[in-house]
Structures are given as C-alpha cells and as structure tokens.
Amino acid sequence: MGYPINNYSLLKSFIKKDVGTLKNFFKADFALYGFLVHDPQNTNFNLKLQESFFKLHLATRNDLLFTAFVDPPESWIEWVNKKEINFGEFYNSEQLHNPQNIIKTFNPSMVSNFICQYLNIPAHKLPFLIISDDLSKPGYYVVELNADGLMDAIMGLCEFNYYKADMNLDTFFENIYSHTRVNKITSESSLANTLLKLSAILYELSSDNELNKRVANVLISAQETELNSFNKDSELGLIFDGLRRLQDKASKNLYFPSEYSDVLTSKDDTVSERQISYCSFKKNTPQRRINFNEETFALLERGSQLLLLQGIKLYDKYDDEFDSSVHIFPFVKAFETELTYSLTHWVREQYNIELPPFFYEFEPGKYAVVNIGRGVNIDFNKKKNQQWACPELGGQLAGFKTTRKLSLLHPFSSDELCNSFLDISFSLKNIRNRAIHPSFLGKKELDQVVNYWEDLLNNDYFKELYSLKIKYKGG
C-alpha cells in the first residue's frame, strides 16, 4: 500500500513495540515497510512515480507499505486528499488521514542531500527506499530506484511476503531479489528510532510555520536529544546549521542580471544549472559577480551542485562580524564529494579494486592501504556498517599524493595541472580543518574558498575529474 504517513507517534509505537497502539494505526500486518527518499528535481522519476502510484498502491496491498516520512511527492498528497479513496481495509483513517501534518521542508532537494549525509548513504543512490521488515529492529536495506525499473523494483519487494515463512530478509535479498542494487546498512538503533530522530530535526526545516504546533508534542523530545548530540563544529552540524539559516524566507535575494530576473524565485527555491551560471553574490554594493562556467557546473554530482548552491546562498547572507565556518563548509564539502567520486577511485584502481563493479563499494579480499609515512596508513577499501568507508578529505589527498610519488603516475593531462590542483586541494583541506575545529574564520577565508571554486569551475580541473567519474562509474 502507498501512503504518506503523517503521524510520528507511529514511529514511537514501533520503538516501544506497542502492539496495541500499532493496531490503532493499521488493520493489517505488512511484510515490509519502505520509506522513500528522493530529489523532486529528478523529473523523470517523479513523473513515473506519479503515473504508477495508484497501480502500485493496489498491487502491493499488505506485501509492502511504501511511504515517506518527509517531503512526499505532491501527487501523493493530491491523491490522499481525494474523498473517494477508501483506506478502511488497512488503515485507521482518523489516525492517518491528515496529509497537512506531513513535514514538507523549505527545499526538498537540499534536504534530501542532507538526509543522505545523515544516514551516510551516498547521494548518487537517490532515489531510494529504506526497507525493513520490522521497524523495531536495528539496521535496514537501501534499495535504489529509477524511473524505468520502478514497477519491477517495488513489485519484486512484494515477493518477500511469499518467502518470509521460509527465509529472513537477508536471505531474500541475497538469493531472490534481483531487480535493482541493494545495500545493507547496520546500526545500533532501531530504524524507527533513527527515522524519528531524523524527523525531529527536519521539522526545523519545515516550510510550514504552523507545523511545530501540530507535531511538537511527538517530536520535541527526540529533537532535543538529536540536536544536543550534534557537535556544532562537526560536518553534519555545520551543514544542518547552514540549512536552518537558509530556512529563513528572507534569503531570496540572490542577484541576477536583468535578462535572468525571471529565475529569481521558484516553487521550491532551487536554481538550475543554467541559472547558477549567471549568479552574482549580493553582499554590499558594488556586487561581486562570479561567473561559473555553465558547462563545467553541469559535470558536478547532483549532491555537489546542491552543496554549492547552499554555499552561494549562505555567502549572500554572510555578516562580516560572524564566524564564516557555516558559510564555508558547503563549498568544501562539495569539493570533497567530487574528489571522492573521482581521484579517490583512481587510487583504488592502482590497488586493483575492480571498477566499476565496486565503485563506491567495499570489495572483499582486496588490500588497498596507503602508507603515507610516520606509521600512518590510509585504507581505501575500508568497510564500516556494511558499506565502503571513504577516507576523509585529508586522507584522500595524502593517499593520492603518496600513490603518485610511488607509481610516478597521475590521471591529469599534465604535471602542471596536477600540481596546481593539489595546491588548491590542500588549501581547501586546511580551511576545512579549521572550520570543524574551534577557530574563528572570517570573510578573508570565505573569499579564499570562493576564489578557489571560481578557479576550479572556470578551468579544466573538473572536466578531467569528470572523465574519471565516467570511467569508474561505468558510463
């Protein structure tokens, strides 16, 4: 069944394993639960989901409840609001039939990217379903989706209801399910607890000012717990703090030349690849105009583009009197993302990691440890929570530099380009390290980071990295 769940007490009931309360929500047991995470700017996928939603709703029945705990597609809301829809067979409609209570954030694209970072799931896996057969258990599966295979992927999940008497979910995914890529994620917390805490912080990014009044009694305690656990100087804390600042609607003051004035605002406050090319930073007059090469910007990962956009908007809001760490970090994280998808896999290739089959994946039985000196080792094939654990930015750069020195090889078209890229990279790394540690950064450091990005986007660096991404992803 397809339904955008809006009652966060449901997650609490799973955490407490409160069977009695759960029966107030559902009149049937579901074999699987699936939570959709998606970027609404993925037009092909969202159109296909809209076209297929009612068919999937009827076909999945109690085999699979697929839902969204935040930012459900608009077509779901419109569909649920139709008075002729009867959910009585499976749902207690009084508990769930209030779609206005679902968290809808100020920028679903940016927030979907943040969700990936929070869950430590690479953003290139979007859109995906978080799948579990018991929300009170720790761990879950990530099932990647795409427009062409949407029906097959979801209907394939429904087969678990047939096999569940004879096998667990692990065995099902290992031996039966073959419709799309699947990754297992291990964790100490139950999935319900993870989603409740995530919902609790995402409602601070809601586009609805009245939302807090309606859901605070359920989410406030979880929200306090989760926000208190954020180190404000950590990567995740800096990204979230930046989003929280952008949640202010007064942030829509990016300047565009008059011929592009029609793109100043959009429904979900996003800016396209073409629009960003002409973006200027409006701080004080005269405005500082930075021309990003449109062609190069389009070569970036979608997650990098969203982080870069976040950085641009935060730059626009920067006040000289305040620490600029929050404003700097999206730029640095976007750069790290590009490095992870390209140069880091070049290092892995030198250690015989099979690519593309193990692109952004752990390969069993392979040793890819780089000794950078002084007894320090960087593992480029490390496994954590059933996933490949990429080294941090400093480790990636040190590993590449050492591998280049030992092999006398590099993937750039010239030594000069490689050397200048490393100069920029280590400078960004040093500023990044200061941003996540107690250290005041001002406008000088913020301008330096913006200058580096201008250099990166207007020269050939990302074009060369893009060719690596295509090679290692497999086209």
N, C-alpha and C positions, 0 to 999 in steps of 0.2 A: 504494500500500500504506500502511496505517496502522500505525505502530509507535512507541512511546515510546522513543527512543534513550537508552541509559544509559551508553554507552561514549564518554567525551570524547576518547579517543585518535582517534576517527573525525575530529573537527574538526581535530586536529593533522595527520592524514594529508592532509586537503584543503588545509591551509595549505602543506604541503610538496609537494603534488601527487604524493604517493607512491602511484602506481597499484598497485604490488604489495601494499601494506598494505591499500588500499581493497578489493581483491579478497577479502581475508580477511573483510571485513565484509559485502559484497554480492556475490551471484552474478549480478546483473543491473545494467545501467546504467539510471538513472532520468532521464526527460526533465526533470523538475522536482523541486525539494526545497521543502517548505513547513514552517515552524516555527510552531506555534500559540502565541499569547499571548492569554490570556483571564482574566476575572474569574469565579471559581467562584460568586460570588453572582448572576451572570446566570442565573437558574434556567431560563428558557425556552430559552436557547441550549444550556445544558449537558444538559438533558433531550433536546433534539433531537439533539445530538451523540451522546449515549449510544444513542438509538434507531437512529441511522443509521450507527453506526461500522462494524459488520460489513459492511453493504451497501457502504459507501464503500471499505472495505479490499479487498473483492473486485473492485469495479468499477475502481479506479484502477490496480491492478497496477503495471507499471513506468512508467506515464504520470506518476505523481506519488507521491513518498514524503512523506506528511504525518505530522508527528511533533511532539514537544515536548521541548525541552532542559531544561525545569524545570517543576515543578508540573503534570504531565499529569493529566487528569481521572481520578477514581478508577475509572470504568468501563473505561478503557484498561488500568489495572493488573490489574483483576479478569479482564479478557478475555485478556491476555497470559499470566496465570498458569494458564489452563485447559490442562491437559495434552494435550487432544485437538487443540489448534491446531498445525498443521504449517507452519513458515516455511521449510522446507528449500529450496524453489524459489528464494527470493530472498535469504535471509539465512544467515549462518553463526551458527547458534543459540548455539554456545558463546561467541561474542564478545558477543552482544547480549541473550540471554535471561536477564537478571538485573535485573528491574524494581526490586528493592530498592536498586539503585545510582543510581537517578534522583534528582536533587535535588528534595526536597519541602520547601518553606520553611515557617516558623512561621506566616505569614499570607499566603497566596497572593493575596488581594485587594490588600493594601498593596504586595506585591512586584510585581504586575502593573502597578500605577500607577508604581512606581519604574522598571520596565523601559521604560515609555513615556517617562519623563523621560530615562533614559539614552540611548535611541535617538532622542530628540527627535521622538517621534510623539505627537500629541495623544491624550489618554486617551479622548476620545469615539469614537475609531475602534475601540476594543475591542468585541468580539473581532476579531482579525485573523490572517492568515497572512503570515509573512515568506517571500517567494517568490524563488527564484533557480534558474537552470539550471546554474550552476557555482559551488559554494561557494568556490572559489579565486579568483573574480573579485571586484573591489570593487563595492559598490552592490547594491541589491536592490529588490524591489517590496513594497508593503504592500497586501494585498487584504483589504478589510473583509468581515466575515461577519455574518450574522444568522440567527436560527432559521428563519424562513420560507423563505429562499433558500439554505440551506446546501447542499443537494444540487446545485442548479443551479450555484452558485458553484464548487464543487470539481470537478464533472464538466466544467464549462466550461474549467477549467485543463488538464484531461486532453487537450483538443483540441490543445494545443501539440505533442504528440508527432507528430501527423499533419502539422502545418505546418512543423516545425523544419528540414526539409531545404531549404525554400524561403524561410524568413524567420527573423530573430532574435527574441528575446523582446520587444524594444522594439516592433517592428512588429506582433507578435502582439497586444500589449496596446492598441496604438493603433488597429488595424483589425479585429481579430477578436473579442477578449474583450469582452463587454458585460453581464456578469451582475451586477456589483456595482462599487462605487467602488474605484479603484486609484490609488496614488500611487507614483511612482518616487523612491527615495532614493539620492543619490550619496554616496560616501565614498572615502577614500584607502585604507582597509584592506579586505582581503577579508572576505566575510561570515563565513567560518569563523573568522577571527581575531577579528572582532567578537563572535561568539557564544561563543568560547572564553574571552575576557576577561570577558564578562558572566557566564558560568557560574562563572568563578573567584571572582568577588566574591559571587555569590549563594549559593555553598555556605556562606559565613559566616552566612547567614540560615537555614540548614537546621534543620528540627525534629528531625533525627536526629543524636544526638551521635556516632554511630559513622561518620557519612558521611565525615568528614575522613580517617579511616584508610584508607578504601577508594578515595578519589579523589584524595588529596593528591599522589600521585606524578605525576598528569597535570596537575592544576590549580594546584599551588602556585607554579610559576614565573610563570605567567600572572597569578595572583592578586597576587603581589608587584609585578609590573610595573604592573598596573592600579591597585592601591591607592596605590602610590607616585606615580602620575600624578594622583591626586585631590588637589586643593587642599582641605585640611580645612575651610577657610573658604569654599569655593565652595558654590553652591546644591546641586549634586548631592552633594558631600561631606557637607554638613550633613544632608540628607535620609537618606543612607545611614547616617551615624553614628547618627542617631536610630533607624532600624530595627534597627541592630545592638544598641543598648541595649535595645530592646523585645524582642529575641530571648530575653532572659532570662525564663524562665517565672515568675519571682517577680513579674512586673509585673501579674499578675492581681489587683490589689487596688483596683479601682475600687469606689466605694461606691454602692449604690442603696438607696432606701427599701425597707423590708421587703416591700412588696407587689410589688416588682420583683426580689426576690432570686434568682428562678429564672433570670434572664438574665445572671447574673454571668459564667458561662463558657459557651463554645460550642466546637464541634469545631475551628474554625479561628480562634478568638479574635477574632471580629468582633462588632460591635454594630449592631443595626438602627436605622433612622431613629427608630422609636418608643422604643427603649431609650435612645438617646442623649439624648432629651428630658429624661429624669429623672436624668441622670448628675450626680453630685456629685464635686468634687475632694477627694480624701482626702490631705491633707498632714499636718497636725498637728491635734489636737483643739482647739477645735471645727472640724469640717469646713466648708469654704466651699462652699456649694451654688450652682451656677449653673444656672438653668433656661433651656434653649434651647427656643425656640418650635418645636414639632414640625412644624408646617405649613411654616414657613419653611425649616427644615433640609431638608425633602424637595424644596425648589426648587433646591437646590445641585446642581452637577455631581457625578457619582459620584466623580470624582477629587478634588474639593474635600472631599467628605464623608470620604474615606479620609485625606486630609491632616489634616483637622480631628480625626479620631479619633486619628491618630498624635500630634498636638499634645496632646490631652487626656491620653493615656496617659503621655506624657513629662512633662507638668506634674505628674502624680501621682508621678513618680519624682524630681522636682527636689530637689536638695540646695542649701540656701542658700549653701554655700561655693563652688559651682562656677559657671562661666560658663553663662549660660542660652541662648546662641545656638542650640544644637541643639534646645532645647525651644521656642524662639520661632519658628524658621523654618517649620515645617509650617503654623502659623496664618497666617503672612504669605504663604506660597506658595498656600494655599487661597484667600486673598483675591485674590491676583494672578490666579489661574485664573478666578475669577468675573468679574473686570474684563475679562480677555482675551476671554471669550465674550460680553460684553455691550457695555459702554461703548466699548471699543476698536473694535468693529464699527459703533457709532454714528458714530464719527469717520470710519471708512472710507466709510460711507454718504454723508457730507457731501462726500466727494471722488469720488462717483459709482462706487464699487466696486459691482458688481452682486451684490446679495444677494437670496435665499440661494444662487444658483449658486456664488458664490465665498466662501461662509462658511468661514473658516479656510483659505482657499486664495489663492494668488497669482493676480491677474488680469492677463494680458499686455496691454500697451499702455496701462495706466492709471497716472496720476501721482497719488500721494497723500502728498506730503511737506509736513509742517507746520513752518514756520519759527517757532521759539519765542523767537527773539531772540539777539543776540550771535553771529550767524553759525551757530547750532546748528539743524540740521534733523533732524526725526524722520520716518522713512519708514514709512508704514503699509501699504505694498504692496511690501515688500522680498522678494526671492527669494534663498534660500540652500539649497544641496543639493537643488534642485528643489522646495523647499517654501516656503510663506509663512513669513517670519521675523517674528514678533511683536516689537515693541519691548519692552524691559524695563519694569518697573513704573514707574520714574521717567519714562521717555519716554511711556508711555501716559497718565499723569496730566498731564504738561506739554502733550502734544498735545491732550488733551481740553480743558484749561483755555484754551489759546490758541484752539482752534476755537470754543469757546463765546463767547469775547470777540469774535472777528471776526464771527461769524454772529448773535450775540445770541440764540442758541438753546441749549436743552439738553433732554434727554429725560425729566427728572424732573417730577413733578406740581406742584412748587412751587420757587421760588427758595430758600426756606429749607431744604428737604430736600436740594437740590443742594449748597448751601453747606456744610451740616453733613456731608454725605457726603465732600466734598472735604477738609474739616478732618480727618476720621478717616483718609482715604486717605493724605494727605501725612504724617500722624503715623506710620502703619504703614510708609510708604516710608522714612522717616528711621530707624526702628528696624531695618528690613530691611537698610539700607545699613551700619549699624553691626554687624549680625550677620555679614555676609560680609566684613568687614574687621577687622584686628586691633584689637579693642576689647572690654573686659570689660563684659558685660551681666549684671545680677543679677536678683533677684526683683522689684525695682521695675519694670523694663522688661517682664518676663514678665507681671506682673499688669496692666500697662497694656494689653498686647496682648489678654489675656483679657477685660478690660473693654470694649475696642473690639469684640470679637467678640460679647460679650453684647449690646451696643447694636445691632450690625448685625442680629443674629438676632431680637431682640425688637421691632424696629421695622420700618418699611416699605421699607427700602433694597433688600433682596434681592427683595422682591416686584416692585419696579419694574424691577430688573435682569432678573428672570425674564421679564417681558413683552418685553424687548428680545431675549433669547435665543430665545424662541419665534418672534419676528418674523424674525430674521436666519437662524435655522436652517431656517425654513420649516415650523414646526409640530412 
